[in-house]
Amino acid sequence: MAFNSAYDKLMRAFDGLELSRDLIASVRDYLQAKVANDQNEVMKTLTVIAALLLLPTFIVGLYGQNFQHHFPEIHWTWGYPFSWALIVVTTLLQLWFFRRKRWI
């Protein structure tokens, strides 16, 4: 009789342990998913910042080369304001696109 009672208590304790193990595993999975989502948001923000800096850097690098040939806008009177306008317009278009996609 005493062994039967001890066996029942041991089985209930074992079931409680298994339930606790499952609950802890669920909490761990939830926290890992939350960390992954937070990292995805950070990566999305960094990607947007990098994309916003990419086009102006390309335009400045293109017009900052040390040769005069094949760039007619270098000799224009409005060439410098044209390059600034190009930088501003492309940046604004990117901002519009990212806001439309709800990335920022």
Backbone bond lengths (Angstrom), bond angles and torsions (degrees), N, CA, C in turn:
res aa  C-N    CA-C-N  psi(-1)  N-CA   C-N-CA  omega(-1)  CA-C   N-CA-C  phi
1 M - - - 1.447 - - 1.527 111.37 -
2 A 1.331 116.86 -43.53 1.471 121.02 -179.24 1.524 110.26 -67.63
3 F 1.348 116.51 -37.53 1.470 118.93 178.06 1.529 111.22 -66.48
4 N 1.328 116.68 -36.99 1.457 121.44 178.68 1.522 110.73 -64.17
5 S 1.346 116.17 -43.70 1.463 121.02 178.40 1.527 110.62 -65.32
6 A 1.319 117.69 -42.51 1.470 121.42 178.22 1.520 110.40 -64.10
7 Y 1.328 116.01 -39.56 1.473 120.29 178.77 1.535 110.61 -63.17
8 D 1.341 117.17 -43.19 1.473 120.58 178.42 1.525 111.39 -62.62
9 K 1.333 116.59 -42.92 1.469 120.17 178.26 1.528 110.92 -63.81
10 L 1.315 115.74 -40.60 1.465 120.47 179.27 1.531 110.76 -65.23
11 M 1.323 117.69 -39.84 1.467 121.07 178.92 1.525 110.88 -67.74
12 R 1.350 118.12 -39.94 1.463 120.56 176.66 1.525 110.79 -65.07
13 A 1.314 116.62 -39.72 1.469 120.49 177.89 1.534 109.70 -64.78
14 F 1.316 116.29 -40.70 1.465 120.34 178.83 1.532 110.86 -64.19
15 D 1.340 116.69 -42.44 1.468 120.44 177.21 1.527 111.20 -63.70
16 G 1.334 116.58 -40.91 1.468 120.41 176.90 1.518 111.65 -63.36
17 L 1.325 116.25 -38.67 1.461 120.93 177.39 1.523 110.81 -64.58
18 E 1.316 117.80 -43.35 1.465 121.95 178.25 1.526 111.22 -63.03
19 L 1.350 116.42 -41.07 1.461 120.57 177.34 1.524 110.36 -63.38
20 S 1.318 116.28 -44.11 1.469 119.99 178.41 1.520 111.05 -62.57
21 R 1.312 116.95 -40.63 1.462 121.74 178.02 1.530 111.03 -61.32
22 D 1.316 116.76 -43.01 1.462 121.07 178.76 1.528 111.24 -65.30
23 L 1.346 116.45 -41.71 1.462 119.92 179.02 1.525 111.40 -65.00
24 I 1.311 117.71 -41.83 1.466 121.09 178.15 1.526 110.50 -65.00
25 A 1.323 117.52 -39.57 1.462 120.67 177.62 1.528 110.57 -64.02
26 S 1.323 117.02 -38.43 1.473 120.65 177.83 1.519 111.08 -65.50
27 V 1.318 117.11 -42.44 1.463 120.70 178.17 1.522 110.36 -63.83
28 R 1.329 116.94 -42.21 1.463 121.18 178.60 1.534 110.83 -61.75
29 D 1.320 117.18 -43.94 1.458 121.02 178.36 1.520 111.75 -62.87
30 Y 1.349 116.06 -40.75 1.460 120.25 178.47 1.533 110.69 -62.93
31 L 1.326 116.45 -44.88 1.466 119.77 -179.47 1.524 111.69 -65.69
32 Q 1.316 117.64 -37.96 1.457 120.62 177.46 1.526 110.86 -65.16
33 A 1.315 117.61 -39.67 1.464 121.10 177.48 1.523 110.49 -66.23
34 K 1.330 117.10 -39.06 1.469 120.58 178.83 1.520 110.92 -65.45
35 V 1.322 117.34 -43.08 1.466 120.95 177.83 1.522 110.14 -62.75
36 A 1.314 117.67 -41.40 1.465 121.04 178.82 1.524 111.06 -63.55
37 N 1.335 117.63 -41.54 1.464 120.19 177.63 1.515 111.40 -65.02
38 D 1.326 117.34 -41.20 1.463 120.33 177.80 1.529 110.97 -63.13
39 Q 1.320 117.11 -40.89 1.458 120.48 177.67 1.527 111.19 -65.57
40 N 1.322 117.26 -36.10 1.459 120.26 177.39 1.524 111.00 -64.28
41 E 1.323 117.61 -38.89 1.461 121.05 177.77 1.526 110.81 -65.34
42 V 1.307 116.58 -41.58 1.465 120.36 178.42 1.521 110.00 -64.34
43 M 1.324 117.24 -44.01 1.464 120.55 179.95 1.526 111.13 -64.93
44 K 1.323 116.84 -36.03 1.460 119.97 177.83 1.525 110.30 -64.37
45 T 1.320 116.74 -43.08 1.465 120.96 178.78 1.521 110.99 -63.71
46 L 1.324 117.27 -44.42 1.466 120.13 178.70 1.524 111.69 -64.71
47 T 1.312 117.26 -35.39 1.458 121.08 177.60 1.519 111.01 -66.24
48 V 1.311 117.15 -40.98 1.465 120.75 178.22 1.526 109.93 -63.50
49 I 1.320 117.42 -44.00 1.463 120.57 179.41 1.521 110.58 -62.93
50 A 1.312 117.21 -44.19 1.466 120.58 179.23 1.528 111.06 -63.61
51 A 1.322 117.04 -40.24 1.464 120.27 179.38 1.519 111.14 -67.04
52 L 1.334 116.89 -37.04 1.461 119.56 178.36 1.528 111.97 -66.55
53 L 1.318 116.94 -30.67 1.464 120.36 179.64 1.527 113.16 -87.40
54 L 1.319 117.49 -15.51 1.457 120.88 -174.60 1.530 112.74 -68.50
55 L 1.322 118.12 -51.56 1.466 120.23 -176.85 1.528 113.35 -65.10
56 P 1.341 119.94 -46.08 1.461 117.71 176.04 1.536 113.25 -60.24
57 T 1.317 116.66 -37.06 1.461 119.98 177.76 1.527 110.77 -64.58
58 F 1.319 116.92 -40.54 1.465 120.67 177.50 1.524 111.16 -63.74
59 I 1.320 116.84 -45.28 1.467 120.27 -178.19 1.523 110.67 -64.59
60 V 1.326 117.37 -44.60 1.461 120.92 178.55 1.527 110.43 -64.00
61 G 1.321 117.11 -41.07 1.470 119.75 177.90 1.513 112.31 -65.71
62 L 1.312 117.17 -35.56 1.464 120.80 179.83 1.519 111.24 -67.41
63 Y 1.316 116.78 -47.72 1.460 120.03 -178.54 1.521 112.75 -81.59
64 G 1.296 118.63 -9.33 1.457 121.30 179.54 1.518 113.62 -92.43
65 Q 1.317 117.79 7.55 1.461 120.61 -180.00 1.527 109.63 -71.86
66 N 1.312 116.46 155.20 1.462 122.11 -173.61 1.520 112.88 -94.31
67 F 1.295 119.15 48.56 1.464 120.82 170.73 1.512 109.41 -144.46
68 Q 1.318 115.32 152.72 1.457 121.88 -171.32 1.532 112.46 -100.39
69 H 1.304 119.40 -10.93 1.461 122.21 -172.84 1.527 111.58 -85.83
70 H 1.288 115.82 152.26 1.464 124.82 172.41 1.530 114.09 68.71
71 F 1.319 118.21 11.24 1.462 121.68 174.29 1.527 108.25 -125.75
72 P 1.318 118.14 86.10 1.466 118.50 -177.51 1.524 112.77 -64.68
73 E 1.330 118.49 -26.75 1.455 119.31 -178.42 1.523 113.28 -70.90
74 I 1.352 117.41 -14.50 1.467 119.88 176.08 1.530 109.91 -66.23
75 H 1.312 117.45 -33.31 1.462 121.43 -178.25 1.523 112.82 -91.42
76 W 1.314 118.51 -2.49 1.452 120.65 178.35 1.526 110.04 -71.66
77 T 1.315 114.53 154.48 1.464 119.20 173.76 1.516 110.10 -68.80
78 W 1.313 116.08 -35.59 1.463 121.55 -178.20 1.530 112.45 -100.75
79 G 1.318 118.20 22.19 1.465 121.28 -177.92 1.522 113.03 -65.75
80 Y 1.330 116.78 -43.40 1.468 119.93 179.58 1.533 111.58 -65.94
81 P 1.354 118.27 -49.01 1.482 117.33 175.66 1.528 112.58 -62.49
82 F 1.343 117.19 -30.65 1.466 120.39 177.15 1.525 110.63 -62.26
83 S 1.342 116.73 -44.28 1.467 118.96 -179.65 1.531 110.88 -66.42
84 W 1.333 117.74 -38.33 1.461 120.01 176.23 1.522 111.01 -64.96
85 A 1.311 116.77 -41.74 1.469 120.35 178.84 1.527 110.20 -63.63
86 L 1.324 116.69 -39.95 1.460 120.66 178.33 1.528 110.74 -62.33
87 I 1.321 116.87 -42.44 1.463 121.22 178.64 1.523 110.58 -63.54
88 V 1.327 116.73 -47.13 1.468 120.45 -177.64 1.527 110.96 -65.86
89 V 1.326 117.33 -43.06 1.470 120.77 -178.29 1.530 110.85 -64.96
90 T 1.320 117.48 -44.65 1.470 119.21 -179.50 1.525 111.03 -65.89
91 T 1.328 117.05 -37.64 1.465 119.68 178.16 1.523 110.86 -66.72
92 L 1.321 117.35 -42.53 1.461 120.09 178.05 1.524 111.72 -64.92
93 L 1.317 117.30 -37.70 1.466 120.08 176.94 1.527 111.14 -64.32
94 Q 1.313 116.17 -40.38 1.460 118.97 177.23 1.527 111.25 -64.98
95 L 1.327 116.36 -43.31 1.466 119.22 177.74 1.522 110.96 -60.64
96 W 1.308 117.36 -42.53 1.470 121.14 177.83 1.524 110.49 -60.71
97 F 1.344 116.02 -45.32 1.464 120.61 -179.31 1.530 110.98 -61.96
98 F 1.340 116.92 -46.25 1.459 119.82 -178.30 1.523 111.87 -67.46
99 R 1.312 118.19 -35.29 1.470 120.02 176.65 1.529 110.56 -69.42
100 R 1.327 116.00 -36.37 1.459 119.62 178.60 1.532 111.41 -64.88
101 K 1.325 115.65 -36.51 1.474 120.89 177.26 1.532 112.18 -81.05
102 R 1.338 116.98 -3.09 1.463 124.17 -178.43 1.530 112.10 61.12
103 W 1.332 115.46 38.66 1.464 120.00 176.43 1.512 110.96 -90.86
104 I 1.336 116.23 -20.55 1.470 119.86 176.00 1.506 108.83 -130.81
